[in-house]
Amino acid sequence: MGALSDRLTAVQDKYPVGVALIRFLMLIPARGIEAREMRWADLDLTAATWTIPAARYKNR
């Protein structure tokens, strides 16, 4: 994973949102579409949880 991390660092200034999304997806077990459609209302920062509403989840 070192090479990937180096490559992401190299393009971070040009694609900051894309790099942030890729790094985020590397840390969580979610599909890309779920991460792209995430809303602030889905996050509970106090409990450090992210709840994906059934309507946006693959299997509903």
C-alpha positions in Angstrom: 0.0 0.0 0.0 3.0 2.3 0.2 3.1 2.9 -3.6 -0.6 3.8 -3.6 -0.2 6.2 -0.7 2.8 7.8 -2.5 0.8 8.2 -5.7 -2.2 9.7 -3.8 0.1 12.2 -2.1 1.6 13.1 -5.5 -1.8 14.0 -7.0 -3.5 15.4 -3.8 -3.1 19.1 -4.8 -4.7 18.4 -8.2 -7.6 16.1 -7.0 -8.1 16.8 -3.3 -11.7 15.6 -3.1 -10.9 12.4 -5.0 -7.9 11.6 -2.9 -9.9 12.2 0.3 -12.6 9.9 -1.0 -10.1 7.1 -1.9 -8.4 7.4 1.5 -11.8 7.3 3.2 -12.9 4.2 1.3 -9.6 2.5 2.3 -10.7 2.8 5.9 -14.3 1.8 5.8 -16.3 -1.2 4.4 -18.6 0.8 2.2 -19.2 1.0 -1.5 -18.1 4.1 -3.5 -21.7 5.1 -4.2 -22.6 5.0 -0.5 -19.6 7.2 0.3 -20.4 9.7 -2.5 -24.0 10.0 -1.4 -23.2 10.4 2.3 -25.0 13.3 3.9 -23.9 15.2 7.0 -27.2 14.2 8.6 -26.1 10.5 8.3 -23.2 11.2 10.7 -23.3 11.2 14.5 -20.0 12.8 15.4 -20.6 12.4 19.1 -21.0 8.7 18.8 -18.5 8.4 15.9 -21.0 6.5 13.7 -22.2 6.7 10.2 -25.7 5.3 9.5 -26.6 4.7 5.8 -30.4 5.0 5.3 -32.0 1.9 3.9 -33.3 3.8 0.9 -29.7 4.4 -0.2 -28.3 1.0 0.8 -27.7 -1.6 -1.9 -30.0 -4.2 -0.3 -32.4 -1.7 1.1 
